[in-house]
């Protein structure tokens, strides 16, 4: 059994990126969105840490996914369920 550490970190990063992009793009896309993305990537230490964890050892994800057991699947599903309200809020807020 390989665990799901890398897969979990990638899932968290994917959700954080998704929420940020929804927030930026829901009113349309303009140049300020691209500068905001650059600022987020280069200046937001928490975001950089999340992305860094997701990128480190990303090559292990296929092995982890191939070996997911029921509990690991539930754990990943639980993480996604925790993000669902945040994603919905990002879609609703102006």
Secondary structure as GFF3:
##gff-version 3
##sequence-region A 1 94
A	DSSP	alpha_helix	5	25	.	.	.	ID=ss1
A	DSSP	alpha_helix	31	43	.	.	.	ID=ss2
A	DSSP	alpha_helix	45	55	.	.	.	ID=ss3
A	DSSP	three_ten_helix	58	60	.	.	.	ID=ss4
A	DSSP	alpha_helix	61	66	.	.	.	ID=ss5
A	DSSP	alpha_helix	70	92	.	.	.	ID=ss6
###
